[in-house]
Amino acid sequence: MEIFFEFETYIALLTLTIIEIILGIDNIIFISIITNKVEKESRHKARVLGLLLALVLRVIMLFGLTWFIGLTQPVYMNISIKDIILFLGGGFLIFKSVLEISHKINGNFDEKIISNKSVSLSSVIWQIVAIDFVFSVDSILTAIGLTEILLLMVIAVVISILFMIFYSSKISDIIDRYPSLEILALCFLILIGFTLILESAHIDIPKGFIYFSLFFTLGVELINIRFRRVSLKRIKIKK
């Protein structure tokens, strides 16, 4: 416990926590969209249970560091288990996002084509756990590279999961209120899916470019939402 009397410990913990939260942005967006498919009163339960199970899985992965690091070792030619996980996860994100966009385009933009009751709570929870596992591959490997203190890694993961539980509900409400933001978020998930597939092929794209594109397009869409509101007010005034 003497490590908690060292200033460097808190710097490392702060750095780890910030990185875990930043790398969890993709996860928050996915969770916010997928939980909107269940009944409204069950959404918070789905988010909490899914993320708590994901937390348990992450902690298990941290305690099995030797096994986890082994995922990066090639098993066939230059392909590792990590590459396979990233490829499958990227493919799932692309498929899921394209399917959701198709439902929106082919139906009423303001209504859900699939009834909330048709999506079971358990399927949503396990999708959250599965996609969190994919996203946690990079975050845990990054944490291992920053510190060798397991306790700090666990604390950072717990804080980041609590952050996701708190903010995923807020983002979910915003997406539910503004359907155009859901389309934007789904397109961003398609981009993330492609980057995961490229990463599985050892083609690295700086994450900074991806997050910049997200926040830039988000800013543009927020301006459009504001513009539409002002236009509607002007039309009502003229009438």
C-alpha positions in Angstrom: 0.0 0.0 0.0 3.0 2.3 0.2 2.6 3.1 -3.5 -0.4 5.3 -2.6 2.0 7.6 -0.7 3.9 8.3 -3.9 2.9 11.2 -6.2 3.8 9.2 -9.3 1.1 6.7 -8.4 -1.7 9.3 -8.8 -0.2 10.6 -12.1 -0.2 7.1 -13.5 -3.7 6.4 -12.2 -5.0 9.7 -13.7 -3.3 8.9 -17.1 -4.7 5.4 -17.1 -8.2 6.5 -16.2 -8.3 9.2 -18.9 -7.0 6.7 -21.6 -9.6 4.1 -20.5 -12.4 6.8 -20.7 -11.2 8.0 -24.1 -11.0 4.5 -25.5 -14.4 3.8 -24.1 -16.2 6.5 -26.2 -16.9 4.0 -29.0 -18.3 1.7 -26.4 -20.6 4.3 -24.9 -22.0 5.1 -28.4 -22.7 1.5 -29.1 -24.3 0.9 -25.7 -26.5 4.0 -26.1 -27.8 2.8 -29.4 -28.3 -0.9 -28.6 -30.1 -0.3 -25.3 -32.7 1.9 -27.1 -34.0 -1.3 -28.6 -35.5 -2.6 -25.4 -38.4 -1.3 -23.4 -37.7 2.1 -21.9 -38.1 1.0 -18.3 -35.5 -1.8 -18.9 -32.8 0.3 -20.6 -31.0 1.4 -17.4 -31.0 -2.2 -16.1 -29.6 -3.4 -19.5 -26.8 -0.8 -19.3 -25.9 -1.5 -15.7 -26.0 -5.3 -15.9 -24.1 -5.3 -19.2 -21.4 -3.0 -18.0 -21.0 -4.7 -14.7 -20.5 -8.1 -16.4 -18.1 -6.3 -18.7 -16.2 -5.0 -15.7 -15.9 -8.5 -14.2 -14.6 -9.7 -17.6 -12.0 -6.9 -17.7 -10.8 -7.6 -14.2 -10.4 -11.3 -15.0 -8.5 -10.4 -18.1 -6.2 -8.1 -16.0 -5.5 -10.9 -13.5 -4.7 -13.2 -16.4 -2.1 -10.8 -17.9 0.2 -13.6 -19.0 -2.6 -15.2 -21.0 -3.8 -11.8 -22.3 -0.4 -10.8 -23.6 -0.3 -14.2 -25.3 -3.2 -13.1 -27.5 -0.7 -10.9 -29.4 1.5 -13.8 -30.3 1.1 -15.1 -33.9 -0.7 -18.5 -34.0 -0.7 -18.8 -37.8 1.7 -17.0 -40.1 1.4 -13.4 -38.8 -2.1 -13.7 -37.4 -2.7 -13.6 -33.7 -5.8 -14.2 -31.6 -6.0 -10.5 -31.0 -6.2 -9.9 -34.8 -9.1 -12.4 -35.0 -10.9 -10.7 -32.2 -10.5 -7.3 -33.7 -11.6 -8.5 -37.2 -14.7 -10.2 -35.9 -15.6 -7.3 -33.6 -15.1 -4.8 -36.5 -17.3 -6.9 -38.8 -20.0 -7.1 -36.1 -20.0 -3.4 -35.7 -20.3 -2.7 -39.4 -23.0 -5.3 -39.9 -25.0 -4.1 -36.9 -24.7 -0.4 -37.8 -25.6 -1.0 -41.5 -28.6 -3.0 -40.4 -29.8 -0.2 -38.1 -29.3 2.4 -40.8 -31.2 0.3 -43.3 -34.2 0.0 -40.8 -34.2 3.8 -40.4 -34.0 4.5 -44.1 -36.6 2.0 -45.2 -39.1 3.0 -42.5 -40.3 6.2 -40.8 -37.2 8.1 -39.6 -38.9 9.1 -36.4 -40.2 5.6 -35.5 -38.6 2.3 -34.6 -39.2 -0.4 -37.2 -38.5 -3.1 -34.8 -40.6 -3.2 -31.7 -38.7 -2.7 -28.5 -40.3 -5.9 -27.2 -38.8 -7.9 -30.0 -35.3 -7.4 -28.6 -34.7 -9.3 -25.4 -32.9 -7.9 -22.4 -30.5 -10.8 -22.3 -29.4 -10.4 -25.9 -28.7 -6.7 -25.4 -26.7 -7.4 -22.3 -24.5 -10.0 -24.0 -24.0 -7.8 -27.0 -22.7 -5.1 -24.6 -20.3 -7.6 -22.9 -19.1 -8.9 -26.3 -18.4 -5.5 -27.8 -16.8 -4.3 -24.6 -14.4 -7.3 -24.8 -13.4 -6.2 -28.3 -12.9 -2.6 -27.3 -11.0 -3.6 -24.1 -8.3 -5.4 -26.1 -6.6 -2.1 -27.0 -7.3 -0.4 -23.6 -5.8 -3.2 -21.5 -2.8 -3.6 -23.8 -2.3 0.2 -23.4 -2.6 -0.1 -19.7 0.0 -2.8 -19.5 2.4 -0.6 -21.5 1.9 2.3 -19.0 2.3 0.6 -15.7 3.1 -2.8 -14.2 1.0 -2.2 -11.0 -2.1 -4.4 -11.4 -4.1 -2.5 -8.7 -3.9 0.8 -10.6 -5.1 -0.9 -13.8 -8.1 -2.4 -11.9 -9.0 1.0 -10.3 -8.8 2.8 -13.7 -11.0 0.1 -15.3 -13.6 0.4 -12.5 -13.7 4.2 -12.8 -14.0 4.1 -16.6 -16.9 1.5 -16.3 -18.7 3.7 -13.8 -18.2 6.7 -16.1 -19.8 4.7 -18.9 -22.7 3.6 -16.8 -23.4 7.3 -15.9 -22.9 8.9 -19.3 -24.4 6.1 -21.5 -27.9 6.9 -20.1 -27.5 10.6 -20.9 -26.2 9.9 -24.4 -29.0 7.3 -24.9 -31.6 9.9 -24.0 -30.1 12.5 -26.4 -29.9 10.0 -29.3 -33.5 9.0 -28.6 -34.6 12.6 -28.7 -32.7 13.5 -31.9 -32.9 10.6 -34.5 -30.4 12.3 -36.8 -27.7 11.9 -34.1 -28.4 8.2 -34.1 -27.6 8.0 -37.8 -24.4 10.0 -37.2 -23.4 7.7 -34.3 -24.1 4.6 -36.5 -21.9 6.0 -39.3 -19.2 6.6 -36.7 -19.5 2.9 -35.5 -19.0 1.8 -39.1 -15.8 3.9 -39.2 -14.7 2.3 -36.0 -15.5 -1.2 -37.4 -13.3 -0.5 -40.4 -10.5 0.8 -38.2 -10.7 -2.4 -36.1 -10.5 -4.5 -39.3 -7.5 -2.5 -40.5 -5.9 -2.9 -37.1 -6.3 -6.6 -37.4 -4.3 -6.4 -40.6 -1.6 -4.4 -38.8 -2.6 -1.1 -40.5 -2.7 1.5 -37.8 -4.7 4.6 -38.0 -4.1 7.3 -35.4 -7.1 7.4 -33.0 -6.8 11.2 -32.9 -8.0 11.5 -36.5 -11.0 9.3 -35.8 -12.1 11.2 -32.7 -11.5 14.6 -34.4 -13.8 13.5 -37.2 -16.4 12.4 -34.7 -16.4 15.7 -32.8 -16.3 17.8 -36.0 -19.3 16.1 -37.5 -21.1 16.2 -34.2 -20.5 19.9 -34.1 -21.9 20.3 -37.6 -25.0 18.3 -36.7 -25.6 20.3 -33.6 -25.5 23.5 -35.7 -28.0 21.8 -38.1 -30.3 21.0 -35.2 -30.1 24.5 -33.9 -30.8 25.8 -37.4 -33.9 23.6 -37.8 -35.2 24.8 -34.5 -34.8 28.5 -35.5 -36.3 27.9 -38.9 -39.4 26.2 -37.3 -39.8 29.1 -34.9 -39.7 31.6 -37.8 -42.3 29.7 -39.8 -44.6 29.6 -36.7 -44.2 33.3 -36.2 -45.0 34.0 -39.9 -48.2 31.9 -39.6 
